Amino acid sequence: MSESILLIGHPSYLKHLSKSLIFFGSSFEYLVEERYKLIFIKEYGPNFDNVLFIDSFSNPLVTEFFKKKVYSYIFVYIFSLKVPEDLYRRVKKGAYNIHPSYLPAFSGPDPWFWAIRKQVEYGGVSLHILTDDYDAGDIIAQVKIPFHPLETAGTYKSKCHASLTKLMHLAYDNLHNNVTPVVQNDRLYFKKASANDCIINWNYNARDIHALVRACNPDKSCITRLNNRLCEILEISITKKKSSIPGHVFVANNRVLVACNDYYVSINLLFVNPDGFFSGSTFINHTNLG
């Protein structure tokens, strides 16, 4: 008989997770925030009877619904609401959260951004016991994900999804072999990145700004002004040309170069609202920057 499993989280992420749970079972019910209902329908189709959409756990109908349920496992993967203790304490075998970082580093709601922004050598994906505090439970299993020098938040996210099967296999083995969970010490919590966190400060060095642009790609807007136009920077490369005045802009060999506090960077790809997407060279012609 297949174990009864409740999956809680964002529909797109749960689709990746459900494919990795062959070791635990295949009888799933879903708990999804109401605001993601259309995404769930897109991912799973219009005909479903195994999902509950909620906007709060304080709704009496939600409480009554779960009183009738008994699950073997609960797995949470990217969910903004805090799961109440009276729900996850009633599972028969365990309730766990999947967090896309190599805990205890980068706990919090924006690990993809901060891991790239802080220029660490690796990230990861971790499965830990679900507790009342976000991303704080004892760790059951982890998979380390080395970073490429050009890693973006988007490529890191894809690697996390691709690592789920390995993570869940390891977690299954550790649980069934009674491996002692790892207590999280020195947990590093990072808040959700704000719009201000994504504004380019040309007084920073080129590596810092390169990391910021990659951390914002593809979900956030990395903002600066060029030729008095508000621009979203999508891709840059670091040149070997040393700079002296941060923020200085000039054109050389049909490239837009901007000075950081150590080197110039080349603007390779940017977006200007409402005009559209431009390469650096096209932007030169569009704005008469040259």
N, C-alpha and C positions, 0 to 999 in steps of 0.2 A: 504494500500500500504506500502510495507516494505521500511524503510529508506535506503538510499544509503550510504554505509560506506566504507572509504578507510582505510585499515590496512597497516601500514608501519613498517618494522622491519625484524628480522631474521625469516626465515620460520618455524623453529621448535617452536619458541616462539609464533608466530602468530597463530599456530595451537591450542595451549592452549588458547590463547586469544579469538579466534573466537567462541569457545565453551561456553564462559562466557558472550557473548553479546546478549543473547536472549531478554533481557530487552530493548535493543536499536534497534535491527533489525537483518536481516539475509541476506541482499543483499550486498556481499562484493566484493571489488576489492583490489588488493594487489600491493604494491610497495616494491621491494626487490633489494638489491644490486646484481649486476651482478655476483660477486664472489660466491654467494650462490645459483646460478641457479640450480645446480645439487641437492642440498639439497631440494630445493623447489619441484623439480620433484620427488624426493624420497618420500617426505611427501604428495604431492597432486596428483601425477600421471603425465603422459606425456601429457595429453590432457587438455589444459586450455586456456582460452581466456580472463581471467580477471586479468592478472598480467602484470606489466611493470618492466623489469629489467634495472637498471641504474648503472652507475659508477660515475655520477656527475649530479648535477642539472643545470650545466651551458650548457649542451647540448641543442641546439635550438629545437630538436625534442621532448625533455622532456617538455620544456616550452610550445610548441605548443599543445602537448597532453593534458596537464592539463587546457589549456585555454578552452577546449571544455567540461570540467567536472564540475559538481556541486554536492557536497557531503553534506549530512546532518551532518555527523560526520567524524573526522579523529582521529584514535587512533594509537599511536606510542609505540612500545615495543621492545627495544634494536635495535638501529639503529645508525651507526657511522657517517653518514652524517647529517649536520645541515639542517633541513627542512626550506625552504625559507618562509619568511613571506607572500609573495604574494600568496602562495598556501594555508597556513592554515588560513589566514584571510578571504578567500572567502567561507568558509563552512557556512552552514545555521544555525547550532545549536551549534557547538563547536568543538575545536581541543584539544586533550589531550594526555599527555604522561604518560605511566605506568612505574614507576621507582621502582626497587626491593630493597627499603630500607624504613625505617620509617623516612621520611623527617621531618625536615631539616638535619638529620644525614646522612652521607655517600652519598651525591650527587657525581656524577662522574661516570666513566665507569666501575668501579670494586667493586661495593658495597658488593658482596658476599664475596670476599676476605677480605676486610678491616673490615667488621663487625665481622667476626670470628677472624681475626688477633688482633683486639683491645679488644677482650674478653668482649663485651657488653652482657647484659642479654637478649636482644631481638633485632630482626630485624623487617622487615615488607615489605609491598608493598603499594605504594601510587599512586594515580591518581591526576595529577595536570594539570592546564591549560598550553598548549604549548606556549612557548615564545622563543625569540631569544637567550636566555641564557640557557645553559643546566641545566635541573632539578631545575629550579628556579621559576616556575609559582605558583600561588596560589593553595592551596591544596583543592581538591573537596572531596576526601574520602581516608581513610587509613585503613589498617588491620594490627594489631600488631601480630608478630610471635615470641613467646617465644623460646629461644634456649635451646637445650639439652646440657649437659656438654660435650658430644662427637660430637656435631654438626660439620659438614663439610660444605665447600662451596657448595658441590653437594647436600647435603640433604636440605640446606637452599634454594637453587634454586628450588628444587622440591616442597618445601612448598610454595614458592611464586606462582608457577604455580597452585597449589591446592587451593590457596586463591583467585584466580582471580574472580571466580563466586561471592563470598561474597563481594569482592571489588566493582565489577561492579553493583551488586544489591544495595549496599549502595550508590554508586555514582549516580545511576539512581534516587533513592529516594531523595537524597540531591539536585540534579538539579531540579527535578520537584516540590520540596517543597521550592525552592528558599532559601536554606540554604546558608548563607554567606561563601564563600571560606576562608580558613585560609591563611593569608599572611605568607610567610616563613621569619622568622627572624633568625639570627645567623646560616646561612646555612654553613654546614661543607663539603667542597669539597675535595675529595681524587682523586689523579691521578691514572692512570692505573698502576698496580703493575709491576715493572720491574724484570728482572732476579736477580738483586742484592737484591731486597726485599725478594727473596725466598731462599737466601743462609743462612744456619744455622750458627749462631754465638753462640758457646758453652759457651761464657761468660754471656749469658742471663740466666734467671732462667728457671726452668723446665716448669712452666706453660706457659711462653712466647713461648718456643720452641714447646711445645705441640700444642698451638694455631696456630703457623705458619704452622706446618705440616697439621693440619686440614683445614686451610685456602687455602692451595695449592691443596687439594684433591677435585676433580679429574683433574682439568684443567691446573695446573701449576706443575713445577718440583721443589721440595724442596731438595736442593743440599747440600751435605757435602762429606768429604773424610773419608773412613774407611779402615784401612790397606793399605793405598796408592791407594785405588780404588775410583774413582768418583762415588758416589751413589745418587740415588733419594730415599729419605725416604718417605714411604707411610703411615706408621702407627707406633706410639710409645706409650708407657705407662709410667707413672711416678712411680718410685719405692719409697720406704721409706728410701732407703740408702742415707745418706748424702755424699756429695762430697767435695773435697778440691781443686782439680786441674781441672778446666774446660777443656773439650776435652779429658780427660783421658779415654782410652778404655780398657776394660778387659772382660773376659768371666767368667761367674759364672752360674752353674746349666744349662749349655747348652743355655745360653742367652748372647746376646751382650749388654753390658751396657756401656753407655757413660755419662761422668760427665758434668752436667751443673754447674752454679755457686752456686747451693744450693743442688740439689739432682741428682742422676743418673736416666737416662731414659733407658728403655729397647727398643731395636730396634725390632719391631715385623714383619715388612714387608718392603722390599726395592726392588729397581730395579737397576740392573747394566747393562749398555749398553756395548757390545751387548749380554751379557750372559743370561739375563732374570730376572725373578722375583724370590725372595728368602724370606723365613722366616729367622728370625735371626739365628736359629739353623742351617739351611741349609747353610746359608752364612758362618758360622764358618767352616764347613767342606769344602766348596767350596774354601775358601781362606787360609785354614790352620791357621785361626786366633787363634784357641785355642792352 
